[in-house]
Amino acid sequence: MSTHANHPFHLVDFSPWPLTGAIGAMTMVSGLVKWFHQYDNSLFILGNIITLLTMYQWWRDISREGTFQGLHTLPVTLGLRWGMILFIVSEIFFFISFFWAFFHSSLSPAIELGAMWPPAGILAFNPFQIPLLNTAILLASGVTVTWAHHSLMEGNHSQTTQSLFFTVILGIYFSILQAYEYIEAPFTIADAVYGSTFYMATGFHGLHVLIGTTFLLICLVRHGKFHFSKSHHFGFEAAAWYWHFVDVVWLFLYISIYWWGS
């Protein structure tokens, strides 16, 4: 039987990582529920470890397929592009549900909330303090990731490294400030519908920032290993698209929840 492929498509090998990823996600969520019910966080930590190990090994396999094995041909890359586009569209609808919940509750506040928004007794954040700084940080990171993309297309290795590094640092800085904001917050997720919609929307956005920062950090490591060229760098492009999506969602969050909603 011939091992030569007479088509330009990539028929993936059997892989354990979808299964271990599912096990890691289930363990993590189960551990989170256990932690929320006043038990220890050992199961949650185990789930995180399984998920991180799966991410490392899955990313390693895909990087190997796209570089040394040369399996990411033009038709395969086109499929990957459409896959990333559809994934981002699904993420947009995911966040639309949070905005829908927020506006449903805020445009016509129930009498139980004091018929006002924010509800009676809740002190909202000042939108011109940390939230505004975080907006500036994410907008700056959008500039640096675009700088990285253009530098990569021009074959400027050093500038791509610098701009990608700055983007990762800005992403980490944003996450630190958001964690500080949560620690100092005058209300919790249990404080009426305002608290639940605020923390669900901003919390999931914060999770997406962490994922996007990790994605860009992997791209920085891969760029250092010369995995990308002028014409073959979809791994970086996918990370850049995702990061721009995170930027745009934050702008909507800032305008609607932090500024208008306060």
Disulfide bonds with the S-S distance in Angstrom:
none
